[in-house]
C-alpha cells in the first residue's frame, strides 16, 4: 500500500513528525539517508518531508525553551481531537498538549498514556496524514515499548477502540498487534524488563530501507549514530539509529519497487 488513497481508520497511525533543534541539519541528514526532500516551510517553520513527491513525515523546530529532547512523535487518526483528550483523562492518561487547530490542515493534541508514553492525535482536514506508507523511504511500522503492558493496552482500547491480537504472551516476549481492516498496523511490546532506568515508555517509528547495514554506516558518516546494531528478526533485518541531534528511529529492510 505505497500510496494512501483513503482516510486512515480511527486509532491507526496516520502521521509522524520530528521536533529538531537543528532543522537544517535534519533536512541534510534525512536527505542523505532516505532521499527525502523538505517542502516549503510554513510560517512557524513546519515542513513536510517528501518521498517521491509525497508527504511521509513532518519537521518542526524544537525550541530550547521546551526542555524536551529532539524526538519523533507518532500520531493516531481520530475524528474528534477534543473528545480524545477527554477520553484519555477519563482512562487514566494525561493531556500533554491541549487540542488545537492547525490552520486548515486539521486539529491535534498530545496525550500521555498511563505507562508514560506520549502519543499524538491528528484530526485531519486539508492534511490527511501520510501520503505514502509501507515502502522504501516511507514509514513501515509503529511500536509502543511500554513499562506497563496491561495498563497501556487498556488505555488504547478504551480511548481509541483498538482491536488487538496477541502475538506472543511468554515471560520473555509479550507483544500485541493493533488490527485495522483485518491487517496489523502497529504493535505494543512489554518493555518492563528492557527499558533502561530513566527511559520512559515511548513510541518507536520504523522506515523502510533496502540495505540497513549500509544505512548504518552512512548514518554515522552523516553525523548520526547507531543505537542498536543491525540485527535479523522474523520480520526482516533492522537497525536503530539516531540523527545528529539525538532523535531515535529504526530502519527495517524492505524491497525496492
C-alpha positions as CSV (number, residue, x, y, z in Angstrom):
1,X,0.0,0.0,0.0
2,X,2.6,2.6,-1.0
3,X,0.2,5.4,-1.9
4,X,-2.6,6.2,0.6
5,X,-5.9,6.9,-1.2
6,X,-8.4,6.7,1.7
7,X,-8.7,8.2,5.1
8,X,-6.9,6.4,7.9
9,X,-9.2,4.4,10.2
10,X,-9.7,5.7,13.7
11,X,-6.9,4.7,16.0
12,X,-4.5,3.9,13.3
13,X,-1.1,5.6,12.9
14,X,-1.6,8.4,10.3
15,X,1.3,10.8,10.7
16,X,4.7,11.3,12.4
17,X,6.9,14.3,12.8
18,X,10.3,15.2,14.1
19,X,10.9,18.0,16.6
20,X,14.5,19.1,15.9
21,X,16.7,21.7,17.5
22,X,18.6,22.0,14.2
23,X,16.1,21.6,11.3
24,X,18.6,22.4,8.6
25,X,20.9,19.7,9.8
26,X,17.9,17.3,10.0
27,X,17.0,18.1,6.4
28,X,20.5,17.3,5.2
29,X,20.7,14.1,7.3
30,X,17.4,12.6,6.1
31,X,18.0,13.7,2.6
32,X,21.3,11.8,2.6
33,X,20.0,8.7,4.4
34,X,16.5,8.3,2.9
35,X,16.5,10.6,-0.1
36,X,13.9,12.9,1.4
37,X,13.2,16.5,0.3
38,X,11.6,19.0,2.6
39,X,8.6,21.1,1.3
40,X,8.5,24.8,1.7
41,X,8.1,25.6,5.4
42,X,5.0,27.1,7.0
43,X,5.4,30.5,8.7
44,X,6.0,28.7,12.0
45,X,8.9,26.6,10.5
46,X,6.9,23.4,10.0
47,X,7.7,21.5,6.8
48,X,6.7,18.2,5.3
49,X,9.4,15.6,4.4
50,X,8.6,14.3,0.9
51,X,9.4,10.9,-0.7
52,X,8.7,10.6,-4.4
53,X,7.0,14.0,-4.1
54,X,4.5,12.8,-1.4
55,X,4.4,13.6,2.3
56,X,5.8,10.9,4.5
57,X,6.6,12.8,7.7
58,X,6.9,16.3,9.2
59,X,9.7,18.5,10.6
60,X,9.3,21.3,13.2
61,X,11.8,23.4,15.1
62,X,12.3,22.3,18.7
63,X,12.8,25.3,20.8
64,X,15.3,25.1,23.7
65,X,12.6,26.6,25.9
66,X,10.5,23.4,25.7
67,X,13.1,21.4,27.7
68,X,12.2,18.3,25.6
69,X,14.8,16.3,23.7
70,X,14.6,16.1,20.0
71,X,12.3,13.3,19.1
72,X,9.9,11.6,16.6
73,X,6.2,11.7,17.5
74,X,3.6,9.2,16.1
75,X,0.1,10.4,15.6
76,X,-3.1,8.3,15.6
77,X,-6.1,9.2,13.5
78,X,-9.2,10.3,15.4
79,X,-12.3,12.2,14.3
80,X,-12.5,14.3,17.4
81,X,-9.3,15.6,18.9
82,X,-11.0,17.3,21.8
83,X,-13.0,14.2,22.6
84,X,-9.9,12.1,22.6
85,X,-8.3,14.3,25.2
86,X,-11.4,14.0,27.4
87,X,-11.4,10.2,27.0
88,X,-7.7,10.0,27.7
89,X,-8.1,11.8,31.0
90,X,-11.0,9.6,32.0
91,X,-9.0,6.5,31.1
92,X,-6.1,7.5,33.4
93,X,-3.9,9.3,30.9
94,X,-2.7,12.9,30.6
95,X,-3.3,15.7,28.2
96,X,0.2,16.9,27.4
97,X,-0.9,19.5,24.8
98,X,-4.5,20.7,24.7
99,X,-6.3,20.1,21.4
100,X,-5.7,22.9,19.0
101,X,-6.5,23.8,15.4
102,X,-3.6,23.8,12.9
103,X,-4.8,26.2,10.3
104,X,-6.9,24.5,7.7
105,X,-4.8,21.3,8.0
106,X,-6.7,19.8,10.9
107,X,-6.6,19.5,14.7
108,X,-4.0,17.9,17.0
109,X,-3.4,17.0,20.6
110,X,-0.6,15.3,22.6
111,X,-1.6,12.7,25.1
112,X,0.3,10.7,27.7
113,X,-0.8,7.1,28.4
114,X,-0.7,5.6,31.9
115,X,2.6,4.0,31.3
116,X,4.3,7.3,30.4
117,X,4.2,7.0,26.6
118,X,3.4,10.1,24.6
119,X,1.1,9.8,21.5
120,X,-0.1,12.4,19.1
121,X,-3.7,12.7,17.9
122,X,-4.5,14.0,14.4
123,X,-8.0,15.0,13.3
124,X,-7.4,15.6,9.6
125,X,-8.9,18.3,7.4
126,X,-6.8,19.5,4.4
127,X,-3.8,17.4,5.6
128,X,-4.9,13.8,5.7
129,X,-1.6,12.4,7.0
130,X,0.9,10.1,5.3
131,X,0.6,10.1,1.5
132,X,2.9,7.0,1.2
133,X,3.5,4.1,3.6
134,X,4.9,0.6,3.6
135,X,7.7,1.1,1.1
136,X,11.3,2.1,1.0
137,X,11.7,5.6,2.2
138,X,8.4,5.7,4.0
139,X,7.0,4.6,7.3
140,X,6.5,0.8,7.6
141,X,5.8,0.2,11.3
142,X,4.9,1.9,14.7
143,X,5.5,0.3,18.1
144,X,4.9,1.2,21.7
145,X,7.6,0.0,24.1
146,X,5.8,0.1,27.5
147,X,6.8,-0.4,31.1
148,X,3.2,-1.2,32.0
149,X,1.9,-3.5,29.2
150,X,-1.6,-4.3,30.7
151,X,-2.3,-0.6,31.5
152,X,-1.2,0.6,28.1
153,X,-3.4,-1.9,26.3
154,X,-6.4,-1.0,28.4
155,X,-5.9,2.7,27.7
156,X,-5.6,2.5,24.0
157,X,-8.5,0.1,23.7
158,X,-10.7,2.3,25.8
159,X,-9.7,5.6,24.2
160,X,-9.3,4.6,20.6
161,X,-11.4,1.5,20.3
162,X,-8.4,-0.6,19.3
163,X,-9.0,-4.2,18.1
164,X,-6.0,-6.2,19.2
165,X,-4.4,-9.6,18.6
166,X,-1.9,-11.2,21.0
167,X,1.2,-12.2,19.0
168,X,3.1,-13.7,22.0
169,X,2.4,-13.9,25.7
170,X,5.5,-15.5,27.3
171,X,7.7,-14.2,30.1
172,X,10.4,-13.4,27.6
173,X,8.3,-11.8,24.9
174,X,4.8,-10.2,25.3
175,X,3.6,-8.5,22.2
176,X,0.2,-7.4,20.9
177,X,-0.7,-6.1,17.4
178,X,-3.3,-3.5,16.6
179,X,-5.6,-4.6,13.8
180,X,-7.4,-2.4,11.3
181,X,-9.5,-3.8,8.5
182,X,-8.0,-7.2,9.1
183,X,-4.3,-6.2,9.0
184,X,-1.8,-5.2,11.7
185,X,-1.0,-1.5,11.7
186,X,1.0,-1.1,15.0
187,X,2.4,-3.1,17.9
188,X,2.7,-2.9,21.7
189,X,5.6,-4.6,23.4
190,X,6.1,-5.3,27.1
191,X,9.3,-3.5,27.8
192,X,9.3,-3.7,31.6
193,X,12.4,-5.8,31.7
194,X,14.2,-4.0,28.8
195,X,13.7,-0.3,29.3
196,X,16.8,1.2,31.0
197,X,16.5,3.3,34.1
198,X,15.3,6.8,33.3
199,X,13.9,5.8,29.9
200,X,10.1,6.1,29.9
201,X,7.7,4.2,27.8
202,X,7.7,5.5,24.2
203,X,6.6,5.0,20.7
204,X,9.1,3.9,18.1
205,X,9.0,4.6,14.4
206,X,10.3,2.4,11.5
207,X,11.1,3.5,8.0
208,X,11.8,1.2,5.0
209,X,15.3,0.8,3.5
210,X,16.9,-1.6,1.0
211,X,20.1,-2.2,3.0
212,X,20.1,-1.4,6.7
213,X,23.8,-2.4,7.1
214,X,24.9,0.2,4.5
215,X,22.5,2.7,6.0
216,X,24.1,2.2,9.5
217,X,27.5,3.2,8.0
218,X,26.0,6.1,6.1
219,X,24.2,7.4,9.1
220,X,27.5,7.7,11.0
221,X,29.1,9.4,8.0
222,X,26.2,11.9,8.0
223,X,26.7,12.7,11.7
224,X,24.2,10.3,13.3
225,X,24.8,7.3,15.5
226,X,24.0,3.6,15.6
227,X,22.0,2.8,18.8
228,X,21.3,-0.9,18.1
229,X,23.5,-2.6,15.5
230,X,21.8,-4.3,12.5
231,X,20.1,-7.5,13.5
232,X,17.8,-10.1,11.9
233,X,14.2,-10.6,13.1
234,X,11.3,-12.7,11.9
235,X,10.1,-9.5,10.1
236,X,13.3,-8.6,8.4
237,X,16.7,-7.0,9.2
238,X,16.6,-3.8,11.2
239,X,18.8,-1.2,12.8
240,X,18.1,1.6,15.4
241,X,19.7,4.9,14.6
242,X,19.9,8.4,16.0
243,X,20.1,11.5,13.9
244,X,22.7,14.2,14.5
245,X,20.7,15.8,17.4
246,X,19.8,12.5,19.0
247,X,16.3,11.7,17.7
248,X,16.0,7.9,17.5
249,X,14.3,5.8,14.9
250,X,14.5,2.4,13.2
251,X,15.1,1.3,9.7
252,X,13.6,-2.0,8.5
253,X,14.7,-3.8,5.4
254,X,12.2,-3.6,2.6
255,X,12.3,-4.5,-1.1
256,X,12.6,-1.7,-3.6
257,X,9.9,-1.3,-6.3
